[in-house]
Amino acid sequence: MLEMNTRRNKNQKTKGSKKNSSTSPKKIKSLSNKEKGKGKYIDHKTRLKKGDPLPSFNDEVRLNKYLSNAGICSRREADELIKMGIVTVNGIVVMEMGYKVKPGDVVKYDGETINAETKRYVLLNKPKGFITTMDDPMGRKTVMSLVNKACRERIYPVGRLDKETTGLLLFTNDGDLAKKLTHPRHKASKMYHVTLDKKVNKEHLFVLLNGILLEDGTTKFDAAEYVEGGEGKEVGVELHSGKNRIVRRSFESFGYKVNKLDRVKFAGLTKKDLPRGMHRHLTEQEVAFLKMK
């Protein structure tokens, strides 16, 4: 558990002073061994996570579901559109209930071609040494090589992790959700396990909570506490800011060197049962939760 010993602070409070929650470190949930990322690197090219619901690329899909997946309408409403004869497949009007669309078929609704690309949501436990970019002209390893077999759809990383940072990185082709998770007003909560080169001064954790001023403005952390068993050199922090390298820059401004930085939670998603270097598809419940937040 990440615990700050606040009892000493309470004893030091002067008589008649009021409790100020803005100057007390907030507690965050414990970092389990799985969340800390302990475990060996597993080659993504040779092994897939057991039970990972990888999509089938050659399945036929009912026409009403195809229209629904494209966001045109619900399946029930799609049945009505089909009955009206305003849906064509490969130039032929289809009014048959239960008609199945095959890969490569051209479906049009009211004369407009429909792109019913299935939305994909892939969570990766990123290892060190990979940069967060679609491709790199310098030939460096990118995170896309870790998820290139996840699905046939082209997916993109939501936000970024720098080359030496490990942990959770979400990929999707759902632009609306990606925009929501990175929007300045609705940035997703992120929790990191930080390992420093020396013991962390408690006062520096208070500074993070009250707002640290860097070259790009002030950033307030939601929580900052010592990691149990970390001998004062390991800290757990939680924040919503999407500023570039904000965690590293914050600790470096105090004179620390960040030896390890691991994102253990992102928007409520955790690394449970997800080994380093592996990916999985989100469940329907997880997707619904992200959209609801």
Sequence and secondary structure as in RCSB ss.txt:
>XXXX:A:sequence
MLEMNTRRNKNQKTKGSKKNSSTSPKKIKSLSNKEKGKGKYIDHKTRLKKGDPLPSFNDEVRLNKYLSNAGICSR
READELIKMGIVTVNGIVVMEMGYKVKPGDVVKYDGETINAETKRYVLLNKPKGFITTMDDPMGRKTVMSLVNKA
CRERIYPVGRLDKETTGLLLFTNDGDLAKKLTHPRHKASKMYHVTLDKKVNKEHLFVLLNGILLEDGTTKFDAAE
YVEGGEGKEVGVELHSGKNRIVRRSFESFGYKVNKLDRVKFAGLTKKDLPRGMHRHLTEQEVAFLKMK
>XXXX:A:secstr
 B    HHHHHH  TT    GGGS        TTTTT S    TTT   TT     SS  EEHHHHHHHTTS  H
HHHHHHHHTT EEETTEE   TT EE TT  EEETTEE       EEEEEE TT BSSS  TT   BTHHHHTTS
 SS  EESS   TT EEEEEEES HHHHHHHH TTS   EEEEEEESS   HHHHHHHHH EEETTEEE  SEEE
EBTTSTTSEEEEEE    TTHHHHHHHHTT  EEEEEEEEETTEE TT  TT EEE  HHHHHHHHH 
